[in-house]
Amino acid sequence: MSTTPFPDGFLWGGATAANQIEGGYDQGGKGLSIQDVMPKGIMAPPVEAPTPDNLKLEAIDFYHRYAEDIALFAKMGFGVYRLSIAWSRIFPNGDDAEPNEEGLAFYDRVFDELEKHGIEPLVTISHYETPLNLARKYDGWVSRDLIGFYERYVRVLFTRYGARVKYWLTFNEINSVLHAPFMSGGIQTPKEELSTKDLYQAIHHELVASASATKIARELAPNAQIGCMILAMPTYPFTPDPQDVLKSLHTDHSNLMFGDIHVRGEYPGYALRILREQGVELDITDEDRETLKNTVDFVSFSYYSSVAESADPEVIREGKGNLFGGVENPKLPVSQWGWAIDPVGLRVVLNQFWDRWQKPLFIVENGLGARDELVEIDGRKTVIDDYRIAYLNDHLVQVGEALEDGVDLLGYTTWGCIDIVSASTAQLSKRYGFIYVDRNDDGSGTLERYPKKSFDWYSEVIATNGASLSR
Ligand code: BGP
């Protein structure tokens, strides 16, 4: 048996989010979420009410097809499946006094299917799915009231599912509020009108709520492992000019601050300087400071690409990436959506995070969005996605290198293990899955599922615990 750096019990799987996979946007008592009024993703301002061009209203109909999809994940050998619970399925308006039993029962059925196949659920509590009423009535996380609504929500989740869900993430990519305040923080005030004070106050409220969830879990779900989740985008200095190195450090700091607060339990000095220099005096109470001391058990993150950083205002910034970019790196190829492809960057991030926090890590998003062509071979429809196999193989080889570097890594869930609606562009044509879903950007299609070539490839990687990777 060839050797592998992946430890026994390593959790292999895939990840999705309720708003991008479920559909059933108005079924089972679900209230509207901000996603139901974002037909174009973050590429356009939200609309007044759901419109037929919003692919997320039906998405790929996981709401009705979850058993079929989970059976396909089991066929690949998944040990873990990351999903989110749609907050507005449980509290339709976010500020309801009582939860919606039909919504709770839906996730009971999903967890039943996962248990049937021996797949661990990894649950994101809030994945860009703030109940629309909380955005409209309170301006999202700008309001301190959201801490109480979120605490009510997590108490229900930990009470109902705490015995059957071991891994929990409090917020998806909590640092993305800096870049997409409506999608990430439910903040109705347009980004260009949002004061820096309100933005950082909203972030503070989320950080307190996240730590409060950890505290509540200790009480209601003592076996649960609570993780924070950040968007990792390592920045490389564009030149060895110390000013570029310093600029890269500062850009990294703006994202690492969120992990630092979740792991250390307080604002680090550089974060206090960021606030000071932006003239922000946070409304932070002694109780907030006590709550923040409830630190996480592990750190999870998404990784798609790296970006370069320059202190020179003349250097053009056309580097693209997940929710934000920087200076394009001429040493790296890019995806069809312009995101740099940098497998070594994943090893860099794993080492950076392990060195910094000495907490177990979990890669909960990594994948390649691409335009796939459905073909028919021997009467069977499929996709020859060698480009996706190459992307994932090369990134997993670097994960293996990081494990050899001594990093403590719990698992790896590829993003979009089945084709789903993209977050930033709200397209279905930006496909990530091992399973093709017959639905197009114009809403047409049968919703049939067809395993791609990468389906068997990933099944082999899992079966051999990484030994089958091409190094
Ligand atoms: C992250 C989100 C995911 C997923 C991913 C890929 O920000 O956590 O929900 O969507 O981005 O991005 P996209 O779907 O825009 O290609």
Boltz pocket constraint, residues with backbone or C-beta under 6 A from the ligand:
constraints:
  - pocket:
      binder: B
      contacts: [[A, 17], [A, 20], [A, 172], [A, 173], [A, 302], [A, 322], [A, 323], [A, 365], [A, 369], [A, 415], [A, 421], [A, 422], [A, 423], [A, 424], [A, 425], [A, 430]]
      max_distance: 6.0
